[in-house]
Each structure stands twice: as structure tokens, then as C-alpha cells.
Amino acid sequence: MKILYYTGDLNSGGAQRQLIYTAVGMADLGHNVKVVINYPIYHYGIELREKNIEVICTNTTNKNILRRLIRLNKIIKEYNPDVLHSFLGLRNLEAMIIAYKNRIKCRFASIRNVSKNEFKYFFLYYCLSTKIITNSAKAKQELLKIYRHINRNKIVVILNGIDLNLFKNCEDKSIIRELIIKYELEKKIIGIFIGRIEYQKNHIIFFEVLARLKKNGLLDDKIKILIIGKINDVMIYNQLIKIVKKNGIKGNIEFVGERRDVPFFLNFSNFLVLPSIFEGFPNVVMEAMASKTFPLATDVGGTSELIHDGETGILMKSPNFEDIYEGFYRYLIMKKEEKNLIINNCTNFIKNFTISNMVNRTLNIYKYNNS
């Protein structure tokens, strides 16, 4: 089949990662794959180049939608794909309009977050699509709750996949050693917070929790938390710096920035914390489980489909201060034996979330609707 994927950019987000996994998986199975983006941002470009997957850029922003639609129309018309699969809100609407106009038989829109913004144009592209693919059962439930008259069978749940070997087998221990020395992590209890510094990831509340724990004498100097991610919101970042300086938690925090070697960081970290305000089906939780890193995350989106509280991690009830405080405190006082049991549970649980399972499930949906 000829398959065309469409999204805004190839930045370091979870949706982009799943698009790449899917595109590469389809190419490996012998399908003709192309990817269309709007902005020339290529965090994942190397994976596509290795598979000779062409990336076409419209070079447009949201300020010139008409020009974007004209270019997208030209690309779709020339390539004439059997399948068009789009990722994320407005991109879904743009893709479904043009695909419908060009009579592309298989039109799939993909929802990657459980949030009002993600659902903004839903009914419009729902009407134009062949199927809606969500990456969590929670997203499907929310859609059916909001849009009560839609056809539930038109919404298909395909859970994210990850490269388990990438996170299990960081064989170059010298790299891990170098990172430990660089960030002065010797004999530390190491936490990791992976996520762009922006509203969604809820850094401010988490830092305020750390400040309160410090004030109450519960945040040990041995605990060091690495903040990995691009600064998308400078105002939030500046506020975080103020919280750090004001509350004496500088020794507990290390801003690492955006990294391409996250598997190595996960492999020497003791725990992952994800206090997000909203999520889809968080890749970083899956990656932590594959790395034998204890996960703590808020009960948003499909997170509860991964973390069963007390069994495969700590599920914090909400993104509010009190619930994050309570969840993190539980981790701090938890006995080592209980932590190890949960990590072992994670290792067994995550084995089913392979890329091949996700790609095969997606391919079956393509074939069924293309027959």
C-alpha cells in the first residue's frame, strides 16, 4: 500500500515518536511510506532517513492555512495514497478535508491526548474520516461521553508501542558512568522528570511539592531529580528557577535540557515522576517500566491503563498539589522490598507493548478498511 502520514513537525513529543514508529514499521513490512510535516523540525529525522522514507515539508505556519491546504492538496493528489493517517487536532481536520476532497478511501485521524484542545475539531474531522484511532481507552470513553450520538465502532483503540530493547539494553556502561560523573550523581537517589517545560507537564506544582517536602524535612539531600526537556515556556522556566532559589532545593534539581540519550538516563534513575495535567498514553511511563525505573504519574488520560496503583507504580489521584505531595511522599517512605516488587511487576507488564504489536494492529485496520 501507499501510506501517507501527516503531522505538524517531527519534534520530540510522544505523538511524533509513535508516528515514526508506525511509519518505519510499515516501511519494514514493504509498504511505500511518505511523511508530510509543516515545520522543518527533525528530532526524529535520522530514523526516517535510515529507511529511505521521504519527508515532505509544506513550510507553512498556522497563520497561512490556505497556502498549507493548497500544498497539502497538491501532495495528496500527486501521491494518491491508499491510506492517509494524520496525527493531532488541527492536523486531523486539515488532512481529512483534503483527503475527503480527493476521494482517498482510507482516512484515519489519530487522537493522542485526552484534553479539550485535542477534541476541539473532533466532530468535523470525525464526519470526514473512515476511522478515528485513539491511543487509550480513556480517550474513547471521553469522546463517547461528549459526543453521545457518534458511532462507537468508528473509534478504534490502538495502544502505543515502544522499542523494549532500546530501554533494556544500554550496553555502553561507560556512557552511563560519564553522565553520573557529569551531573554529580554518585551515591544519589536519582529521579527523572521527562517532558517539555510547559503548562501540560505541571512542573510548577511539582517544584512546589518539593519545596514543601524540603521545609518539612522530608526531602533528603541525597535525592537528585533530573529535569529533561526543551524549554517551551520561558515564563514557567523562570518561575521554576525562583522556586528553586527561594526554597533551597537547588541541590535536589538539575536542569538537563533536551536529550537524545534518554534511555541511558532512565537506566541509572531510581524513579520517574510525571505530574501532568493531561496526557494521552504516556510513552515515558512505558519507557520507565522497560528500564526498571519506578514510575509515579498523575491519573490523567490513559495513564491508569499503565499504572495500577501499588502494583505497577504510584498513580497520583490528580495534578493538584495535595495529591502529588501524597503520591511522592508515599514513594519516599516506601520500603525497598515493595519498590523492587513493583519494578518487577512493571517489567512483566510492559512486555506486551511492543512496536510490532502496535504496527500489526494498525495495519489490520488499514487492510480491513481498504478491502
C-alpha positions, 0 to 999 in steps of 0.5 A: 500500500501507499501510506501517507502520514501527516503531522505538524513537525517531527519534534520530540513529543510522544505523538511524533515518536509513535508516528515514526514508529508506525511509519518505519514499521510499515516501511519494514513490512514493504509498504511505500511510506511518505511523511508530510510535516509543516515545520522543518523540525527533525528530532526524529529525522535520522530514523526516517532517513535510515529507511529511505522514507521521504519527508515532505515539508509544506513550510507553512505556519498556522497563520497561512492555512490556505497556502498549507491546504493548497500544498497539502492538496497538491501532495495528496493528489500527486501521491494518491495514497491508499491510506492517509493517517494524520496525527493531532487536532488541527492536523486531523481536520486539515488532512481529512478535508483534503483527503475527503476532497480527493476521494482517498478511501482510507482516512484515519485521524489519530487522537493522542491526548485526552484534553479539550484542545485535542477534541476541539475539531473532533466532530468535523474531522470525525464526519470526514474520516473512515476511522478515528484511532485513539491511543487509550481507552480513556480517550474513547470513553471521553469522546463517547461521553461528549459526543453521545450520538457518534458511532462507537465502532468508528473509534478504534483503540490502538495502544502505543508501542515502544522499542523494549530493547532500546530501554533494556539494553544500554550496553555502553556502561561507560556512557552511563558512568560519564553522565553520573560523573557529569551531573554529580550523581554518585551515591544519589537517589536519582529521579527523572522528570521527562517532558517539555517545560510547559503548562501540560507537564505541571512542573510548577506544582511539582517544584512546589511539592518539593519545596514543601517536602524540603521545609518539612524535612522530608526531602533528603539531600541525597535525592537528585531529580533530573529535569529533561526537556526543551524549554517551551515556556520561558515564563514557567522556566523562570518561575521554576528557577525562583522556586528553586532559589527561594526554597533551597532545593537547588541541590535536589534539581538539575536542569538537563535540557533536551536529550537524545540519550534518554534511555541511558538516563532512565537506566541509572534513575531510581524513579520517574515522576510525571505530574501532568495535567493531561496526557494521552498514553504516556510513552515515558511511563512505558519507557520507565517500566522497560528500564526498571525505573519506578514510575509515579504519574498523575491519573490523567488520560490513559495513564491508569491503563499503565499504572495500577496503583501499588502494583505497577507504580504510584498513580497520583489521584490528580495534578493538584498539589495535595495529591502529588505531595501524597503520591511522592511522599508515599514513594519516599517512605516506601520500603525497598522490598515493595519498590523492587516488587513493583519494578518487577511487576512493571517489567512483566507488564510492559512486555506486551507493548511492543512496536510490532504489536502496535504496527500489526494492529494498525495495519489490520485496520488499514487492510480491513478498511481498504478491502 
